[in-house]
């Protein structure tokens, strides 16, 4: 289980992340100014017995990030996730695509065709994120039948 974390959502996320013992990596490349490093997106492997995982779960409903299922190593997953950080608009200008914000990803995925979904999912088996209603968790999977979305009652999990 992995989390794609938007450290810009709460200053505790960055500090808890760097002080955890969990494997993680920033999606931005190169040497970053500290001010950018503190608000960057990160991919982190979650474990039940870590305080970072508790912080993420405690932030449910606050758009801290999205969760995903992937059996690939951190370096490979990071490489895949980095491919979606920038998009080009109609004028040819590059922009940051904040897909790691659940409010963005849950709006984006249903608009994708099969080729786009294959590209986004790649090695990822599922994405989970909060719905507009924080009492609902959305599960997104892509297979031969297309995009499947299942709503789960958070209280029942």
Backbone as ProteinMPNN parsed JSONL, in Angstrom:
{"seq_chain_A": "XXXXXXXXXXXXXXXXXXXXXXXXXXXXXXXXXXXXXXXXXXXXXXXXXXXXXXXXXXXXXXXXXXXXXXXXXXXXXXXXXXXXXXXXXXXXXXXXXXXXXXXXXXXXXXXXXXXXXXXXXXXXXXXXXXXXXXXXXXXXXXXXXXXXXXXXXXXXX", "coords_chain_A": {"N_chain_A": [[0.859, -1.176, 0.0], [0.609, 2.134, -0.893], [1.031, 5.688, -0.543], [0.261, 8.66, -2.187], [1.306, 11.657, -1.594], [0.292, 14.953, -0.89], [2.15, 17.296, 0.17], [1.732, 19.98, 0.503], [-0.722, 20.357, 1.635], [-0.776, 20.281, 4.435], [1.409, 21.343, 6.919], [2.45, 19.519, 8.713], [2.664, 17.124, 7.354], [5.015, 17.001, 5.7], [7.094, 17.151, 7.65], [6.537, 14.941, 9.263], [6.802, 12.933, 7.403], [9.582, 13.048, 6.609], [10.688, 12.36, 9.003], [9.911, 9.816, 9.429], [10.351, 6.23, 9.224], [9.756, 5.086, 6.909], [9.949, 3.984, 3.485], [10.307, 6.477, 1.037], [9.874, 8.955, -1.579], [10.435, 12.004, -3.26], [8.419, 13.37, -5.831], [9.29, 15.381, -7.471], [12.237, 16.211, -9.258], [15.813, 16.48, -8.743], [17.847, 18.943, -6.964], [16.078, 20.664, -4.625], [14.779, 23.839, -3.581], [14.323, 24.469, -0.103], [11.811, 25.509, 0.575], [10.201, 24.625, -1.522], [10.538, 21.889, -1.334], [9.169, 21.319, 1.022], [6.507, 21.44, 0.276], [6.055, 19.729, -1.766], [4.996, 16.937, -3.88], [4.927, 13.558, -2.727], [5.749, 10.079, -2.851], [5.06, 7.362, -0.825], [5.661, 4.402, 0.988], [3.284, 2.78, 2.87], [2.873, 1.691, 6.249], [1.242, -0.083, 8.795], [2.091, 0.314, 11.432], [3.271, 2.827, 11.741], [3.753, 6.284, 12.567], [3.378, 8.141, 10.553], [1.549, 6.963, 8.801], [-0.654, 6.925, 10.494], [-1.065, 9.706, 10.726], [-1.799, 10.331, 8.079], [-4.199, 8.841, 7.833], [-5.659, 10.087, 9.82], [-6.066, 12.495, 8.636], [-8.062, 12.143, 6.836], [-10.476, 13.276, 4.586], [-9.414, 15.748, 4.28], [-7.989, 16.084, 1.999], [-5.301, 15.102, 1.809], [-3.978, 13.382, 0.118], [-3.736, 10.586, -2.191], [-4.324, 7.061, -2.187], [-2.709, 4.042, -3.155], [-2.44, 0.878, -4.818], [0.214, -1.143, -5.55], [2.618, -3.348, -6.809], [5.211, -2.905, -7.45], [8.663, -1.802, -7.081], [9.771, 1.102, -5.177], [11.365, 2.958, -6.738], [10.598, 2.374, -9.382], [7.831, 2.836, -9.285], [7.81, 5.568, -8.609], [9.03, 6.613, -10.92], [7.026, 6.05, -12.811], [4.866, 7.612, -11.766], [5.889, 10.17, -11.992], [5.614, 10.812, -14.654], [3.254, 12.11, -15.078], [3.282, 14.628, -14.026], [3.46, 17.05, -15.385], [1.55, 18.835, -17.791], [0.567, 19.846, -21.079], [-0.847, 22.781, -22.268], [-3.354, 24.088, -24.602], [-2.028, 26.164, -25.856], [0.521, 25.34, -25.848], [1.982, 25.652, -23.56], [3.626, 24.484, -20.637], [2.301, 23.033, -17.685], [1.911, 22.428, -14.171], [0.444, 19.463, -13.125], [-1.654, 18.687, -10.741], [-2.445, 16.04, -9.94], [-2.222, 14.386, -7.771], [-3.754, 15.365, -5.81], [-6.69, 14.441, -4.315], [-9.115, 15.639, -5.047], [-8.674, 16.499, -7.599], [-7.869, 14.153, -9.01], [-10.118, 12.455, -8.767], [-11.928, 13.805, -10.326], [-10.674, 13.793, -12.773], [-10.079, 11.071, -13.656], [-12.59, 9.784, -14.546], [-12.933, 11.082, -16.987], [-11.164, 10.091, -18.779], [-10.126, 8.217, -21.672], [-9.781, 4.737, -22.727], [-7.057, 4.337, -23.503], [-5.761, 6.44, -22.223], [-6.353, 5.792, -19.579], [-4.975, 3.355, -19.358], [-2.376, 4.341, -19.497], [-2.275, 6.017, -17.214], [-2.851, 4.243, -15.075], [-0.962, 2.139, -15.479], [1.411, 0.291, -13.745], [-0.2, 0.267, -11.537], [-2.632, -1.105, -9.479], [-4.957, -0.202, -8.203], [-6.568, 2.835, -7.22], [-7.335, 4.668, -4.31], [-9.383, 7.021, -2.699], [-10.698, 9.872, -0.913], [-14.124, 10.76, -1.229], [-16.259, 13.491, -2.312], [-17.939, 13.648, -0.163], [-16.668, 13.012, 2.878], [-17.265, 10.71, 4.234], [-17.256, 8.696, 2.503], [-15.299, 6.454, 0.661], [-13.643, 6.292, -2.393], [-12.955, 3.831, -4.757], [-10.934, 3.153, -7.44], [-10.51, 1.205, -10.279], [-8.987, -0.24, -13.153], [-9.664, -2.224, -15.903], [-10.192, -4.791, -18.396], [-12.866, -4.275, -18.779], [-13.064, -1.601, -18.527], [-13.033, 1.543, -16.705], [-13.664, 1.092, -13.348], [-15.586, 2.113, -10.64], [-15.963, 2.06, -7.235], [-17.889, 2.722, -4.42], [-17.186, 3.023, -1.011], [-18.34, 2.794, 2.282], [-16.873, 4.663, 4.712], [-17.106, 4.329, 7.44], [-17.62, 1.653, 7.638], [-15.279, 0.398, 7.162]], "CA_chain_A": [[0.0, 0.0, 0.0], [1.37, 3.368, -1.054], [0.293, 6.947, -0.538], [0.759, 9.759, -2.991], [1.039, 12.685, -0.582], [0.4, 16.365, -1.242], [2.685, 17.911, 1.389], [1.245, 21.358, 0.599], [-2.024, 20.397, 2.329], [-0.614, 20.45, 5.887], [2.858, 21.369, 7.184], [2.848, 18.32, 9.473], [2.92, 16.011, 6.44], [6.429, 16.963, 5.325], [7.963, 16.838, 8.795], [6.272, 13.565, 9.668], [7.354, 12.105, 6.334], [11.049, 12.967, 6.675], [11.065, 11.761, 10.286], [9.443, 8.434, 9.492], [11.3, 5.219, 8.757], [9.143, 4.487, 5.734], [10.555, 4.34, 2.201], [9.567, 7.52, 0.327], [10.634, 9.716, -2.555], [9.78, 13.175, -3.827], [8.176, 13.218, -7.262], [10.084, 16.378, -8.173], [13.62, 15.771, -9.422], [16.891, 17.431, -8.532], [18.003, 19.664, -5.696], [14.965, 21.594, -4.503], [14.821, 24.775, -2.459], [13.581, 23.909, 1.036], [10.422, 25.956, 0.539], [9.507, 23.752, -2.471], [10.603, 20.541, -0.769], [8.14, 21.183, 2.071], [5.145, 21.413, -0.287], [6.115, 18.882, -2.954], [4.314, 15.635, -3.794], [5.785, 12.434, -2.351], [5.189, 8.738, -2.815], [5.564, 6.723, 0.373], [5.095, 3.092, 1.305], [2.633, 2.861, 4.176], [2.865, 0.541, 7.151], [0.241, 0.149, 9.843], [2.673, 0.652, 12.727], [4.058, 4.052, 11.656], [2.992, 7.495, 12.89], [2.997, 8.834, 9.323], [0.31, 6.332, 8.348], [-1.708, 7.432, 11.385], [-1.335, 11.089, 10.344], [-2.556, 10.306, 6.826], [-5.561, 8.381, 8.101], [-6.31, 11.131, 10.618], [-6.375, 13.616, 7.751], [-9.091, 11.766, 5.871], [-11.436, 14.364, 4.389], [-8.676, 17.009, 4.141], [-7.273, 16.015, 0.718], [-3.866, 14.919, 2.013], [-3.399, 12.617, -0.984], [-4.451, 9.402, -2.636], [-3.695, 5.787, -1.831], [-2.668, 3.17, -4.31], [-1.961, -0.499, -4.717], [1.207, -1.403, -6.585], [3.593, -4.331, -6.341], [6.518, -2.545, -7.991], [9.516, -1.099, -6.113], [9.626, 2.552, -5.079], [11.972, 3.675, -7.868], [9.776, 2.156, -10.576], [6.558, 3.534, -9.076], [8.106, 7.008, -8.711], [9.239, 6.914, -12.341], [5.704, 6.056, -13.447], [4.067, 8.732, -11.281], [6.478, 11.433, -12.465], [5.243, 11.082, -16.044], [1.999, 12.874, -15.122], [3.421, 15.874, -13.272], [3.233, 18.222, -16.225], [0.694, 18.715, -18.966], [0.718, 20.965, -22.001], [-2.146, 23.348, -22.627], [-3.589, 24.289, -26.03], [-1.046, 27.133, -26.362], [1.843, 24.729, -25.795], [2.641, 25.957, -22.291], [3.617, 23.393, -19.666], [1.721, 23.367, -16.384], [1.919, 21.377, -13.169], [-0.832, 18.748, -13.004], [-1.726, 18.257, -9.341], [-3.307, 14.855, -9.895], [-2.073, 13.747, -6.463], [-4.82, 15.912, -4.971], [-7.854, 13.595, -4.624], [-10.178, 16.421, -5.686], [-8.324, 16.554, -9.016], [-7.853, 12.81, -9.603], [-11.464, 11.877, -8.881], [-12.593, 14.484, -11.446], [-9.953, 13.485, -14.009], [-10.146, 9.677, -14.116], [-13.779, 9.457, -15.348], [-12.896, 11.731, -18.305], [-10.13, 9.442, -19.59], [-10.471, 7.072, -22.522], [-9.045, 3.537, -22.324], [-5.61, 4.523, -23.683], [-5.305, 7.327, -21.14], [-6.423, 5.033, -18.33], [-3.843, 2.416, -19.367], [-1.182, 5.121, -19.19], [-2.326, 6.488, -15.821], [-2.766, 3.12, -14.149], [0.325, 1.447, -15.634], [1.581, -0.804, -12.793], [-1.055, 0.494, -10.37], [-3.831, -1.93, -9.492], [-6.123, 0.555, -7.75], [-6.436, 4.101, -6.491], [-8.386, 4.935, -3.327], [-9.366, 8.417, -2.241], [-11.946, 10.355, -0.333], [-15.112, 11.37, -2.124], [-16.668, 14.811, -1.8], [-18.428, 13.309, 1.169], [-15.562, 12.278, 3.491], [-17.744, 9.44, 4.758], [-17.199, 7.749, 1.399], [-14.017, 6.231, 0.007], [-13.79, 5.859, -3.778], [-11.959, 2.881, -5.25], [-10.875, 3.155, -8.9], [-9.743, 0.117, -10.901], [-9.114, -0.266, -14.607], [-9.415, -3.545, -16.477], [-10.739, -4.969, -19.751], [-14.224, -3.716, -18.831], [-12.978, -0.151, -18.409], [-12.855, 2.103, -15.369], [-14.68, 0.705, -12.37], [-15.565, 2.95, -9.443], [-16.766, 1.493, -6.158], [-17.975, 3.569, -3.229], [-17.152, 2.297, 0.249], [-18.666, 3.56, 3.483], [-15.675, 4.719, 5.542], [-17.436, 3.796, 8.76], [-17.666, 0.189, 7.576], [-13.941, -0.124, 6.866]], "C_chain_A": [[0.898, 1.229, 0.0], [0.445, 4.564, -0.883], [1.018, 7.924, -1.447], [0.339, 11.009, -2.228], [1.245, 14.088, -1.147], [0.841, 17.118, 0.013], [2.236, 19.361, 1.553], [-0.036, 21.462, 1.416], [-1.912, 20.645, 3.831], [0.882, 20.364, 6.197], [3.336, 20.156, 7.97], [3.209, 17.163, 8.553], [4.404, 15.9, 6.097], [7.293, 16.523, 6.5], [7.751, 15.412, 9.289], [6.87, 12.589, 8.659], [8.869, 11.944, 6.487], [11.532, 12.365, 7.989], [10.564, 10.333, 10.445], [10.562, 7.505, 9.039], [10.786, 4.521, 7.5], [9.884, 4.883, 4.464], [9.681, 5.381, 1.49], [10.487, 8.213, -0.659], [9.788, 10.887, -3.045], [9.561, 12.938, -5.317], [8.928, 14.261, -8.083], [11.534, 15.907, -8.191], [14.597, 16.894, -9.072], [16.907, 18.038, -7.142], [16.916, 20.738, -5.629], [15.225, 22.611, -3.4], [13.944, 24.221, -1.334], [12.108, 24.301, 1.005], [9.596, 25.097, -0.431], [9.45, 22.329, -1.92], [9.487, 20.301, 0.257], [6.725, 21.056, 1.529], [5.041, 20.517, -1.518], [5.249, 17.627, -2.788], [5.332, 14.526, -3.514], [5.021, 11.133, -2.533], [5.861, 8.04, -1.644], [4.874, 5.376, 0.567], [4.535, 3.155, 2.716], [2.768, 1.558, 4.948], [1.97, 0.896, 8.331], [0.847, 0.672, 11.136], [3.492, 1.942, 12.716], [3.188, 5.274, 11.911], [2.603, 8.272, 11.637], [1.684, 8.273, 8.775], [-0.857, 6.819, 9.192], [-2.079, 8.871, 11.039], [-2.167, 11.143, 9.066], [-4.009, 9.895, 7.066], [-6.34, 9.404, 8.915], [-6.692, 12.349, 9.789], [-7.416, 13.297, 6.695], [-10.134, 12.88, 5.793], [-10.751, 15.706, 4.184], [-7.778, 17.016, 2.9], [-5.757, 15.935, 0.875], [-3.213, 14.149, 0.872], [-4.299, 11.467, -1.375], [-3.641, 8.166, -2.272], [-3.701, 4.903, -3.061], [-2.067, 1.823, -3.982], [-0.997, -0.717, -5.873], [2.249, -2.358, -6.021], [4.994, -4.056, -6.878], [7.344, -1.806, -6.934], [9.361, 0.422, -6.217], [10.175, 3.277, -6.306], [11.125, 3.548, -9.134], [8.438, 2.885, -10.461], [6.756, 5.042, -9.213], [8.275, 7.406, -10.176], [7.898, 6.995, -13.076], [4.911, 7.303, -13.049], [4.595, 10.083, -11.764], [6.016, 11.794, -13.879], [3.988, 11.941, -16.16], [2.09, 14.219, -14.422], [3.173, 17.124, -14.1], [2.333, 17.862, -17.394], [0.928, 19.947, -19.832], [-0.658, 21.473, -22.391], [-2.227, 23.583, -24.132], [-2.583, 25.255, -26.656], [0.37, 26.569, -26.354], [2.624, 25.012, -24.526], [2.534, 24.772, -21.343], [3.096, 23.901, -18.328], [1.853, 22.165, -15.461], [0.52, 20.776, -13.083], [-0.873, 18.123, -11.618], [-2.675, 17.071, -9.175], [-3.236, 14.134, -8.563], [-3.019, 14.34, -5.423], [-6.076, 15.098, -5.302], [-8.994, 14.351, -5.295], [-9.938, 16.521, -7.185], [-8.453, 15.166, -9.646], [-9.251, 12.225, -9.748], [-12.286, 12.581, -9.954], [-11.973, 14.073, -12.779], [-10.193, 12.066, -14.523], [-11.393, 9.356, -14.944], [-13.799, 10.094, -16.738], [-11.941, 11.045, -19.271], [-10.703, 8.349, -20.487], [-9.582, 5.891, -22.107], [-7.533, 3.699, -22.442], [-5.044, 5.404, -22.568], [-5.323, 6.588, -19.804], [-5.294, 4.008, -18.24], [-2.563, 3.135, -18.979], [-1.158, 5.548, -17.715], [-2.156, 5.326, -14.846], [-1.423, 2.407, -14.268], [0.425, 0.277, -14.663], [0.662, -0.725, -11.57], [-2.336, -0.318, -10.502], [-5.086, -1.167, -9.128], [-5.682, 1.864, -7.124], [-7.594, 4.162, -5.504], [-8.248, 6.371, -2.876], [-10.713, 8.774, -1.647], [-12.842, 10.918, -1.429], [-15.379, 12.787, -1.624], [-17.188, 14.682, -0.378], [-17.335, 12.485, 1.845], [-15.985, 10.976, 4.164], [-17.694, 8.335, 3.71], [-15.773, 7.679, 0.852], [-14.31, 5.707, -1.392], [-12.633, 4.933, -4.135], [-12.055, 2.871, -6.772], [-9.989, 2.009, -9.36], [-9.987, 0.182, -12.399], [-8.768, -1.657, -15.096], [-10.064, -3.605, -17.854], [-12.151, -4.395, -19.894], [-14.229, -2.197, -18.733], [-12.735, 0.287, -16.973], [-14.009, 1.661, -14.484], [-14.504, 1.562, -11.129], [-16.501, 2.319, -8.424], [-16.727, 2.461, -4.995], [-18.027, 2.683, -2.001], [-17.518, 3.264, 1.378], [-17.466, 3.517, 4.405], [-15.93, 4.142, 6.926], [-17.449, 2.269, 8.802], [-16.295, -0.439, 7.347], [-13.125, -0.279, 8.138]], "O_chain_A": [[1.828, 1.337, 0.799], [-0.769, 4.458, -1.057], [2.248, 7.989, -1.46], [-0.836, 11.376, -2.217], [2.25, 14.366, -1.8], [0.008, 17.53, 0.821], [2.352, 19.915, 2.646], [-0.4, 22.556, 1.847], [-2.847, 21.162, 4.441], [1.547, 19.415, 5.781], [4.512, 19.802, 7.898], [3.994, 16.298, 8.942], [4.983, 14.818, 6.194], [8.127, 15.628, 6.362], [8.707, 14.751, 9.692], [7.385, 11.536, 9.037], [9.376, 10.823, 6.491], [12.672, 11.906, 8.076], [10.774, 9.712, 11.487], [11.592, 7.953, 8.533], [11.32, 3.492, 7.086], [10.395, 5.999, 4.371], [8.472, 5.198, 1.354], [11.709, 8.084, -0.593], [8.576, 10.764, -3.22], [10.421, 12.37, -5.989], [9.179, 14.047, -9.269], [11.999, 15.277, -7.241], [14.259, 18.077, -9.1], [16.102, 17.698, -6.275], [16.854, 21.618, -6.487], [15.833, 22.274, -2.384], [12.93, 23.574, -1.598], [11.248, 23.5, 1.372], [8.412, 24.865, -0.185], [8.428, 21.653, -2.032], [8.936, 19.203, 0.338], [5.83, 20.61, 2.247], [4.037, 20.554, -2.23], [4.825, 17.303, -1.679], [6.459, 14.564, -4.009], [3.8, 11.09, -2.388], [7.079, 8.114, -1.483], [3.673, 5.232, 0.342], [5.236, 3.542, 3.65], [2.775, 0.471, 4.372], [1.953, 2.035, 8.797], [0.183, 1.404, 11.87], [4.33, 2.136, 13.597], [2.021, 5.301, 11.52], [1.604, 8.992, 11.648], [0.814, 9.026, 8.339], [-1.934, 7.096, 8.662], [-3.256, 9.23, 11.052], [-3.127, 11.908, 8.977], [-4.933, 10.53, 6.559], [-7.545, 9.569, 8.722], [-7.542, 13.142, 10.194], [-7.631, 14.078, 5.768], [-10.613, 13.364, 6.818], [-11.425, 16.707, 3.939], [-6.9, 17.871, 2.776], [-5.015, 16.615, 0.165], [-2.001, 14.256, 0.68], [-5.453, 11.378, -0.957], [-2.428, 8.232, -2.077], [-4.59, 5.002, -3.907], [-1.31, 1.653, -3.027], [-1.347, -0.502, -7.033], [2.707, -2.193, -4.89], [5.874, -4.91, -6.763], [6.783, -1.244, -5.994], [8.879, 0.945, -7.222], [9.492, 4.14, -6.856], [10.959, 4.52, -9.871], [7.967, 3.481, -11.43], [5.957, 5.716, -9.862], [7.728, 8.417, -10.617], [7.674, 7.908, -13.87], [4.346, 7.976, -13.911], [3.826, 11.031, -11.925], [6.029, 12.967, -14.251], [3.692, 12.45, -17.24], [1.072, 14.887, -14.242], [2.726, 18.144, -13.574], [2.355, 16.744, -17.909], [1.43, 20.965, -19.357], [-1.527, 20.7, -22.794], [-1.27, 23.306, -24.856], [-2.314, 25.176, -27.855], [1.309, 27.23, -26.795], [3.797, 24.654, -24.423], [1.486, 24.132, -21.251], [3.394, 25.014, -17.895], [1.9, 21.023, -15.917], [-0.469, 21.502, -12.98], [-0.19, 17.132, -11.361], [-3.596, 17.11, -8.358], [-4.121, 13.336, -8.256], [-3.075, 13.868, -4.287], [-6.49, 15.068, -6.461], [-9.766, 13.752, -6.044], [-10.889, 16.619, -7.961], [-9.076, 15.019, -10.697], [-9.542, 11.566, -10.746], [-13.255, 12.007, -10.45], [-12.664, 14.011, -13.797], [-10.48, 11.88, -15.706], [-11.262, 8.699, -15.977], [-14.597, 9.693, -17.585], [-11.91, 11.381, -20.455], [-11.641, 7.647, -20.11], [-8.729, 6.035, -21.232], [-6.799, 3.243, -21.566], [-3.966, 5.13, -22.04], [-4.411, 6.743, -18.993], [-4.719, 3.812, -17.17], [-1.754, 2.603, -18.219], [-0.124, 5.444, -17.055], [-1.388, 5.43, -13.89], [-0.804, 2.1, -13.249], [-0.387, -0.646, -14.735], [0.747, -1.563, -10.673], [-3.038, -0.23, -11.51], [-6.159, -1.435, -9.667], [-4.585, 1.984, -6.579], [-8.71, 3.754, -5.827], [-7.141, 6.877, -2.693], [-11.715, 8.087, -1.845], [-12.37, 11.474, -2.421], [-14.795, 13.226, -0.633], [-16.904, 15.51, 0.487], [-17.09, 11.354, 1.426], [-15.131, 10.215, 4.619], [-18.042, 7.187, 3.985], [-15.131, 8.702, 0.614], [-15.119, 4.795, -1.567], [-11.474, 5.229, -3.843], [-13.121, 2.615, -7.331], [-8.86, 1.856, -8.893], [-11.051, 0.603, -12.855], [-7.721, -2.207, -14.755], [-10.441, -2.574, -18.411], [-12.582, -4.068, -21.0], [-15.284, -1.572, -18.844], [-12.29, -0.498, -16.136], [-15.178, 1.835, -14.828], [-13.39, 1.716, -10.627], [-17.675, 2.074, -8.704], [-15.664, 2.961, -4.626], [-18.796, 1.724, -1.94], [-17.057, 4.404, 1.411], [-17.071, 2.436, 4.843], [-15.04, 3.528, 7.513], [-17.308, 1.667, 9.866], [-16.161, -1.662, 7.337], [-11.972, -0.706, 8.084]]}, "name": "protein", "num_of_chains": 1, "seq": "XXXXXXXXXXXXXXXXXXXXXXXXXXXXXXXXXXXXXXXXXXXXXXXXXXXXXXXXXXXXXXXXXXXXXXXXXXXXXXXXXXXXXXXXXXXXXXXXXXXXXXXXXXXXXXXXXXXXXXXXXXXXXXXXXXXXXXXXXXXXXXXXXXXXXXXXXXXXX"}
